Amino acid sequence: MRVDLLTREYPPEVYGGAGVHATELTRALRRLIDVRVRCFGAERAEHGTTAYSAPADLVAGNPALGFLGAGLRMADECTGADLVHSHTWYANTAGHVAARLHGIPHVMTAHSLEPLRPWKAEQLGSGYGLSRWMERTSALGADGLIAVSRAMRQDILDVYPEIDPARVHVIHNGIDTGVFQPDDSTAALERYGVDPDRPYVLFVGRVTRQKGLQHLLRAAFHLAPEAQLVLCCGQPDTPEIAAEVAHLVEELSRTRTGVVRIDGMLDGSSVRQLLTRAAVFVCPSLYEPMGIVNLEAMACGTAVVATEVGGIPEVVEHDRTGLLVGYEPRPDGTGEPADPEGLARALADAVNRLLADPGLAAKFGAAGQERARDVFSWDQVARRTLDVYRSLTGAV
């Protein structure tokens, strides 16, 4: 069986969980079947991988148009595939068109849903309407959909009630515990100015409203004074969110020491060391269908504090591998918290509880490492994904 996997992100251009998923799933599937990767961006040297650049004239009109144009070229070159598998709205239309052009099934993995991310309008402008159309059209036409959590499956059925529930399969994200495992070296801490003799609270994620970084920064005003706050920040979605976060970091730095901001993608060794040495890892997301980053922290033996949203409770077990903080969104559809100050206080209280009880944090960390190893693996994800492929192609 040959499957063409269509994705925006693929190494070395990976900036989020969907990119990690596409990378690891490809690696595991290639041990079982023929997988050709078609991604966006610069040319890749990897055998079996082809990259597509967005047409400059379309990008000038709107970034979403650029992805649509590149996706059409991607779809055209799927000749010979038995099935196409697309990831995120950027590549969903490529899968939708390829299925019709070549008469093959299309599987679509939903890592998030555009209608549930209203803040994307800040990033895409009028292209947000196009991204929603691209996702909706592809979802309604897909032969099979994979949801990365039970919560994500319910979101799909709520947002797109026309979809037959029998077409939606739950396959959780995985973690490579051979890569993500405890690394007690302090080299990364010393490189980035983190004091190894002081406990620190760690955030790793993009600077986007979805990840809730600004709410963690407000919570940090209430954290125990001995704790450092280390922020590993990906690229901001917009200049506005970048300015808001920069202002909060500056304001926080005037009230406490040990605020360390690290911008850009880090190498794997540095990420593992920072995760391992952290007293607490915090995931303050406002919307998170799964949250691979929590699995990465757990695999490194670190206790997690996270908001109780989306698929996070399917990964982080409250009072066993970490602490979950309740979250209530505003009723206006923006996704922002109904009580921002209450959320900040609740995050601070949960983090402070673990800072004050290192033994409990260590217990949670050990349980999280065991759960990551025993419940989530990419080989299991690949086998279950292959079962979906076979059900649609009739292959054995």
C-alpha positions in Angstrom: 0.0 0.0 0.0 1.2 3.5 -0.8 -0.1 6.4 1.2 0.7 10.1 0.4 0.8 12.1 3.7 0.0 15.7 3.2 1.1 18.3 5.8 2.2 21.9 6.2 4.9 21.1 8.7 7.7 18.6 8.3 11.3 18.6 9.5 13.1 20.9 9.7 10.1 23.2 9.6 8.1 22.0 12.6 6.6 24.5 15.0 3.7 22.8 16.7 2.0 19.5 17.7 0.6 18.8 14.2 4.2 18.9 12.8 5.4 16.5 15.5 2.5 14.2 14.8 3.2 14.1 11.1 6.9 13.5 11.6 6.5 10.7 14.1 3.6 9.0 12.4 5.5 9.0 9.1 8.5 7.4 10.8 6.4 4.7 12.4 4.2 4.0 9.3 7.3 3.7 7.0 8.2 0.5 9.0 4.9 -0.9 7.7 4.0 0.6 4.3 5.2 2.9 1.6 4.6 6.5 2.7 5.4 9.6 0.5 5.3 12.9 2.3 4.2 16.1 0.6 4.7 19.2 2.7 5.0 23.0 2.3 8.1 25.1 2.5 11.7 24.7 1.4 13.0 21.8 -0.6 13.7 18.7 1.6 16.6 16.3 1.0 14.8 13.3 2.6 14.0 10.5 0.2 10.2 10.1 -0.5 9.5 13.7 0.6 8.5 16.5 -1.7 8.0 20.2 -0.7 5.8 22.8 -2.3 6.1 26.6 -2.2 3.1 28.8 -2.0 2.7 30.9 -5.2 4.0 34.3 -4.4 1.3 36.1 -6.3 -1.4 34.3 -4.2 0.4 34.8 -0.9 0.5 38.6 -1.7 -3.3 38.5 -1.7 -3.7 36.5 1.5 -1.6 33.7 3.1 -4.6 31.3 3.0 -4.7 31.7 -0.8 -1.1 30.7 -1.0 -1.7 27.4 0.9 -4.7 26.7 -1.4 -2.6 27.2 -4.5 0.3 25.0 -3.3 -2.2 22.4 -2.2 -3.6 22.1 -5.7 -0.1 21.4 -7.0 0.3 18.9 -4.2 -2.9 17.1 -5.1 -1.9 16.9 -8.8 1.2 14.9 -7.9 -0.5 12.2 -5.8 -0.8 10.0 -8.9 -0.2 6.3 -7.9 -1.2 6.6 -4.3 -3.8 4.2 -2.8 -4.9 6.8 -0.2 -4.1 10.3 0.8 -3.9 11.4 4.5 -4.1 15.2 5.2 -3.2 17.1 8.4 -4.6 20.5 9.3 -6.6 22.9 7.1 -3.4 24.0 5.3 -3.3 20.6 3.6 -6.9 19.3 3.9 -7.9 20.8 0.5 -5.0 19.0 -1.2 -6.3 15.7 0.2 -9.9 16.6 -0.8 -8.9 17.4 -4.4 -6.5 14.5 -4.7 -9.2 12.0 -3.7 -11.5 13.3 -6.5 -8.8 13.7 -9.0 -7.3 10.2 -8.6 -10.3 8.3 -7.3 -8.8 7.3 -4.0 -9.9 7.6 -0.3 -9.0 10.7 1.7 -8.3 10.4 5.5 -8.2 13.7 7.4 -6.7 14.0 10.9 -8.2 16.8 12.9 -5.6 18.4 15.2 -7.9 21.4 15.8 -11.0 23.0 14.2 -10.9 26.4 12.7 -14.4 27.5 14.0 -13.2 26.9 17.5 -10.1 29.1 17.1 -11.7 32.6 16.5 -8.4 34.3 17.3 -7.1 33.0 14.0 -8.9 36.0 12.4 -6.2 38.2 13.9 -3.6 36.2 12.0 -5.3 35.5 8.7 -7.7 38.4 8.4 -10.2 37.7 5.6 -8.3 34.4 5.0 -9.9 33.1 8.1 -13.2 32.6 6.2 -11.2 30.8 3.5 -9.5 28.5 6.1 -12.8 27.6 7.6 -14.2 26.8 4.2 -11.2 24.7 3.3 -11.5 22.7 6.5 -15.3 22.3 6.3 -15.3 21.2 2.7 -12.6 18.6 3.3 -14.2 17.3 6.5 -17.6 16.8 5.0 -16.0 15.0 2.0 -13.4 12.9 3.8 -13.9 9.1 3.7 -12.5 8.9 7.2 -11.6 11.3 9.9 -9.2 10.7 12.8 -9.6 12.7 16.0 -6.6 13.0 18.3 -8.8 12.7 21.4 -12.3 11.8 22.4 -12.9 15.5 23.1 -11.8 16.3 19.5 -14.2 13.7 18.1 -17.0 15.3 20.0 -16.0 18.7 18.7 -16.0 17.4 15.1 -19.5 16.1 15.5 -20.7 19.3 17.2 -19.2 21.6 14.6 -20.0 19.5 11.6 -23.2 17.6 12.5 -23.6 16.4 8.9 -20.7 14.0 9.4 -21.6 10.3 10.1 -20.2 9.5 13.5 -19.1 6.1 12.2 -16.5 7.9 10.0 -14.8 9.5 12.9 -12.1 7.4 14.7 -10.2 8.3 17.9 -6.5 7.7 17.7 -4.5 9.7 20.4 -1.2 11.3 19.6 1.9 9.4 20.7 5.3 10.0 22.3 8.7 8.5 21.5 10.0 7.7 24.9 13.3 6.7 23.4 13.7 10.4 22.5 11.8 12.0 25.4 13.3 10.7 28.6 14.9 12.2 31.6 18.1 14.1 30.9 19.6 15.6 34.1 22.3 17.6 32.4 22.4 21.3 33.2 24.1 22.4 30.0 20.9 23.9 28.5 20.1 25.7 31.8 23.6 27.3 31.9 23.4 28.2 28.2 20.1 30.1 28.6 20.8 31.7 32.0 18.6 29.5 34.2 19.9 29.0 37.8 20.1 25.2 38.3 20.0 25.8 42.1 16.5 27.4 42.0 13.3 25.6 41.1 11.7 26.8 37.9 8.3 26.7 36.2 8.4 25.9 32.5 6.3 26.8 29.5 6.9 25.6 26.0 4.7 26.7 23.2 3.8 29.2 20.5 2.9 32.8 21.3 -0.8 32.5 20.4 -4.0 33.2 22.2 -4.7 29.4 22.0 -1.8 28.5 24.2 -2.8 31.0 27.0 0.7 32.3 27.7 -0.6 35.7 28.8 -2.7 34.0 31.5 0.3 32.2 32.8 2.2 35.5 32.9 -0.6 37.0 35.0 -0.5 33.9 37.3 3.3 34.4 37.7 2.7 37.5 39.7 1.3 35.2 42.4 4.0 32.4 42.2 6.2 31.6 45.2 9.1 34.1 45.1 11.9 31.5 45.1 10.7 30.1 41.7 12.0 31.0 38.3 9.8 31.2 35.3 11.3 29.9 32.0 9.4 30.6 28.8 10.3 28.8 25.6 8.4 30.8 23.1 7.7 29.9 19.5 6.9 32.5 16.8 4.1 34.9 17.6 0.9 34.7 15.6 0.5 38.4 15.3 2.4 41.6 16.2 -0.4 42.4 18.7 -0.1 39.2 20.7 3.7 39.5 20.6 3.5 43.0 22.0 1.1 41.9 24.7 3.3 39.1 25.9 6.4 41.3 25.7 4.7 43.9 27.9 3.7 41.3 30.5 7.2 39.8 30.6 8.7 43.2 31.1 6.2 44.1 33.8 6.7 40.7 35.6 10.5 41.1 35.4 10.2 44.4 37.4 8.5 42.5 40.3 10.6 39.3 40.5 13.9 37.8 39.5 14.5 34.7 37.4 12.2 35.4 34.5 13.9 33.8 31.5 12.5 34.1 28.0 14.0 31.8 25.2 12.7 32.6 21.7 12.7 30.3 18.7 12.8 26.6 18.2 15.2 24.7 20.5 17.2 21.6 19.7 15.9 18.3 21.2 18.6 18.0 23.8 17.9 21.4 25.2 14.2 20.8 25.4 14.7 17.5 27.2 17.0 19.0 29.7 14.7 22.0 30.4 11.7 19.6 30.8 13.6 17.2 33.0 15.0 19.8 35.4 11.7 21.8 35.7 9.9 21.7 39.1 6.6 22.0 37.2 5.6 22.2 33.6 2.6 24.4 32.8 0.2 24.2 29.9 -2.3 27.1 30.2 -4.0 26.4 26.9 -7.5 27.8 26.2 -8.0 25.3 23.4 -6.1 22.0 23.1 -7.5 19.0 21.3 -4.6 16.8 22.6 -1.5 18.6 23.7 1.6 16.5 22.8 3.8 18.9 24.9 2.2 17.5 28.0 3.2 14.0 27.0 6.8 15.2 26.4 6.9 16.7 29.9 5.5 13.5 31.4 7.9 11.3 29.5 10.8 13.4 31.0 9.4 12.7 34.5 8.0 16.1 35.2 4.7 17.0 37.0 2.2 18.9 34.9 -0.2 21.7 35.7 -2.7 22.2 32.8 -6.1 23.7 32.1 -8.9 21.2 31.9 -9.8 21.8 28.3 -10.2 19.6 25.2 -8.2 16.4 25.2 -5.8 17.4 28.0 -7.7 15.4 30.7 -7.2 12.3 28.5 -3.5 12.7 28.9 -2.9 14.4 32.3 -4.6 12.5 35.1 -5.6 14.9 37.9 -3.9 14.1 41.2 -1.9 11.3 39.6 0.3 12.8 36.9 -0.4 16.4 37.6 -3.1 19.0 38.5 -5.9 20.2 36.2 -7.3 23.7 36.5 -10.9 24.3 35.6 -11.6 26.6 32.7 -14.8 28.4 31.7 -14.9 30.4 28.5 -16.8 33.5 27.9 -20.2 33.0 26.2 -19.2 35.4 23.3 -17.4 32.8 21.2 -14.0 34.4 21.6 -12.6 31.5 23.6 -11.2 33.9 26.2 -11.8 33.0 29.9 -14.9 34.2 31.6 -12.9 35.1 34.7 -9.2 35.9 33.7 -8.2 36.8 37.2 -9.7 33.6 38.6 -7.9 31.5 36.0 -4.6 33.2 36.8 -5.1 32.6 40.6 -6.1 29.0 40.0 -3.0 28.3 37.9 -0.8 30.0 40.5 -2.3 28.0 43.3 -1.8 24.7 41.5 1.8 25.5 40.7 2.5 26.8 44.2 1.1 23.5 45.7 3.7 21.5 43.8 6.5 24.0 44.4 5.8 23.6 48.2 5.7 19.8 48.0 8.6 18.5 45.9 7.8 15.0 47.0 4.3 15.2 45.5 5.7 16.7 42.3 8.2 13.8 42.0 5.4 11.3 42.6 3.4 12.9 39.8 6.4 13.0 37.6 7.1 9.2 38.0 3.5 8.4 37.4 3.5 10.5 34.3 6.6 8.9 32.9 5.0 5.5 33.4 1.8 6.6 31.7 3.6 8.1 28.7 5.6 4.9 28.2 2.8 2.4 28.7 -0.3 4.1 27.1 1.1 6.3 24.3 3.5 5.0 21.6 3.9 6.0 18.0 4.0 2.3 16.9 0.5 1.8 18.4 -0.7 5.0 16.7 0.7 3.7 13.4 -0.9 0.3 13.7 -4.3 1.9 14.5 -4.0 4.4 11.6 -3.1 1.6 9.2 -6.3 -0.2 10.3 -8.3 2.8 9.2 -6.5 2.9 5.9 -7.2 -0.8 5.3 -10.9 -0.4 6.2 -11.2 2.2 3.4 -9.0 0.5 0.7 -9.8 -3.1 1.3 -6.1 -3.9 1.6 -4.9 -6.5 4.0 
